[in-house]
Amino acid sequence: MDTANQLTSAGSFQVLKLPLGFIRVLEWLFAIFAFATCGGYSGQLRVSVDCLEKASSNLSIAIDFAYPFRLHQVSFEVPMCEDMRRERLFLIGDYSSSAEFFVTIAVFAFLYSFVATVVYIFFRNKYHENNRGPLIDFVATVVFSFMWLVSSSAWAKALSDVKVATDPDEVQLLFAACKVQTNKCGSVQEPRWSGLNTSVVFGFLNFVLWAGNIWFVFKETGWHKNAARFVGGASEKQAGSFTQESLDRSGSYSTQGDQGLPSEYSQVGGLSSYANQM
């Protein structure tokens, strides 16, 4: 307990109220949801084969598949409706590369956002030392934003292909018994896709979070501070030149006014003297 209290007192949790720290926490949570909904998925579809010879029929053929969706390794047996014979078949397609790529990016994003949050809280001074921390953080944020976009797009395309490959109507085309008109094949149960659809949504939400956080991380770097100083110096110079120009103009106006006064006064003096003579 003493160690925990010391860490709590030493850390600056105020950074979590800032956009930089708050978005990092959201990235950490959303990364968990992304790889959990994809990596933990398992689905099942069921089809039926009703043979002319009822003894050979199988009205509930279960086909199970799961992450990483190497469907070409998923085997199942179906009746051939000929003398109780059965055939072993496999699903079509291998979508493991896109799925594993998506989960890998999610796991690394989860680890990085967690470490970054810890650094923000407990090592804030070292983070800004020599400007290395913000620069590394900025580059990593840009890279993860791009990787989230690529992996989410690839996984969305792969998921649509998985849905086609595991469609009961498509799977029935692989059955030899279903090519005989006297036999009847049908769909009993389709896979549930809510979990995988959610993983795609979280993937693109992670891209939005990481891309939006680029600006807040950039503000911590020396590049932004130097740019702010340059803009501030330029505005000060512009304001100074404007003030000097205004002073010069006011000085010229006053000089012209002073030069014009004697002539007017002389005319008035001349008129008064002329009136006295009269």
Buried (B, 14 or more C-beta within 10 A) or exposed (E): EEEEEEEEEEBEEEBBEEEBBBBBBBBBBBBBBBBBBBBEBEBBBBBBBBBEEEEBBBEEBEBEBEBBBBBBEBEBEBBBBBEEEBBEBEBBBBBBEBBBBBBBBBBBBBEBBBEBBEBBBBBBEEBBEEBEBBBBBBEBBBEBBEBBBBBBBBBBEBBEBBBEBBBBEEBBEBBBBBEBEEBBBBBEBBBEBEBBBBBBBBBBBBBEBBBBBBEBBBBBBEBBEEEEEEEEEEEEEEEEEEEEEEEEEEEEEEEEEEEEEEEEEEEEEEEEEEEEEE
